[in-house]
Amino acid sequence: MGALLSNNREKRDFKLLRSVLMIRSRNVCCKCNTHFDIKKNLDKHMERVHAGTSYTCDSCDLISWTWSMFQQHIYACHNDVIFCPYCYKAHDNYSNLVTHWKTHEPFECNICNNTFITQKSLRKHRFALH
């Protein structure tokens, strides 16, 4: 991997992005930031709680009405596309993803230090738990 990353900044960005991808892989709902222990529970949550929500593919504008169909479309049709782990915006290369990724400012709870992708998610968290 070292040959592909030309400088320390790129290496740092890669490590940060890899950390974010690892966090995303812990089954976090992209709509309400709820965490799940296994993917199956996340899928059930998406179908039950966010039913009626549409999911639009940033790469080809296909609209899916269920989370599972959206995921199937992404994996079947866009293997060469990299998606932002925060907002699922499509990028055609790693460099564009890193540039976009930096626009996401984490919002941190000053009570428990949990971080959230949006200010709205942080407000919901504070209202529900604190």
N, C-alpha and C positions, 0 to 999 in steps of 0.2 A: 504494500500500500504506500510505502514511503516514496517510491518513484512517481506515483501519480500525484502526490501532494507536494507542491514545489516549495512552500515556505511554512514557517511556524504558524502564521495566521490561518492558513488553510488547514493545517493539522489540528489546530485548536477548534476551528469551526467544525471540522469533521467529527472530532470527539464530542463536541456539544450536540451536534445533530444526532449522532449515534445514541447519546444519552436520552434525547427527546424521543427518538424512535423506540428505545427500550421502554420508556415510560408509557408511550402510546400502546405498546404491545401488551400492557397490563390490563387491557380491556376497559377503556374509559369511554363513556358515552360522549359523542361529539356534540350532542345537543344540550345536555345538562351537566356534563362533567362528573357523572356518577361512575364510580369504580366498581368493577366486577371481578370475581376471582377467576372465572373461566369464560371463554368466548361464548359458549352456549347461553350463559345467563345474560350476557350483553345483548345477544341476538334476540332473546325473548323480551328483554326490556325495550329494545328498539321497536319491536312489533307491537307490544302492548301499550307502552307509554306514549310513544311518538307516532302512533298510527295516524294516518292522514297527512303526515309530513311527507313532502316530496324530496327526493335527493337528485340533484342535477349534476351530471358529469361535466366538469370544467373542460374536459378534453374534447368531447363531441356533442355536448348539450343534450344527451339522452336523459330523459326524466324517468326515474324509478320511483314507484310508490311504496316500496318496502325496502328496508335496510338490507335484507339478505339478497334481493335481486340487484341492488346497487353494488354490493360487494362482488357478486358473481360477474356482473358486467365489467367491473374494474379489472378483476383478475383474468377474465377471458379475453378482453379486448385491449387492455392498456398495460401490458407487462413492461413495455419500454418507457412508460411514463412514470415520473416520480411525483408522489402526492405529498403535500404538506401534512404533517401529522396533526397539526392544529385545526386547519380549516378545509383540508382535502382539495385545495387548489392544485391543479395540474401544472407540472413543470417538465420541460423536455430535457433538462440536464441538471446536474448537481449544483453547478455554480448559480444558476437562476434560483434554485430551491434555497440555497444558503442566503442569497440576497433577500428573497421574500421572507424567509424564516425569521430574519432579524427584525421584521416589522411587528412581530408578535411580542408584545411586552408582557411578561408574567405579572399577574396581580397576586400579591401575597397577603394572606390574612395576618394581621398584626397580633392576633391572639394565639393561634396554633401553628402559624407558619406554613400552612397548606398553600399551594399556589394554584392559580386558575388562569385559564386562557383569556377569559373576558371579565370585564368589570361586573357585568350582569351575573355571571356565575359566582363571583366573589360575594356580591350582595345577597344572593340566594343562600349561600353557605352561611354567612353571618346571621341572617335572619333565622335560619333553621336550627343552627347549633349554638349560637352565642346570644 
